[in-house]
Amino acid sequence: MLIHIRRAVVLALIVLVLTFAYTYLSTGISQVVFKHQANGSITTNGSTLIGQDWSQTRCPGHPLGSCVFQGRPDNLGPYAGSANPVAAGGDNPLQANNVPGKPAVLNSGESGASNLGPRSSTLKSNTEALVAYWRARGVNPTPDLVTTSGSGYDPDISAADALAEIPMVAEATGVSPAALRALVASQNNGAQLGFLGSSYVNVLQLNEALVKLR
């Protein structure tokens, strides 16, 4: 019996050592080889994995947010943070998730879209409000710029979305449209492995490059 107990204890200790060794080894390798990704893809202005609300960026003499490129409207206009139990968009993918009938508070939202169907009058009015928002800034918006993403915090837009915003950014920053088109092209990432998904532009990295350009 003692032999079986000793074997069980030895096996448990070996598994315990291997578990910790694997954990520290994999962590060490990731910090050496993939440090940026392992630490959450953080830059000096935030994570490139999480979409940010750029609409409140101060632009002296111009509407808020017009001096930077903006992403999907996951937390913009009708979908912005609200003290209401349910935001105008049905679900605020970033900050809603409150229960009707209970005290309304701003909670961290779960990843998810607004779940509004194509016949929704709320979706129609929200989209019209976003179209008006963009046109007031001289932008002819693409469909992506007036509809929320599936995750609720998409950090990326397409090159077409970024190009549509160039008149707004050029007017607010004084940077020529040609220079901004070249900037967007330089930040356009191809599909993974050349065929998975489509090309994309990370809004945070694009705006950081814009700061350097200015």
Order of alpha helices (4+ residues) and beta strands (2+ residues): alpha-alpha-beta-beta-alpha-beta-alpha-alpha-alpha-beta-beta-alpha
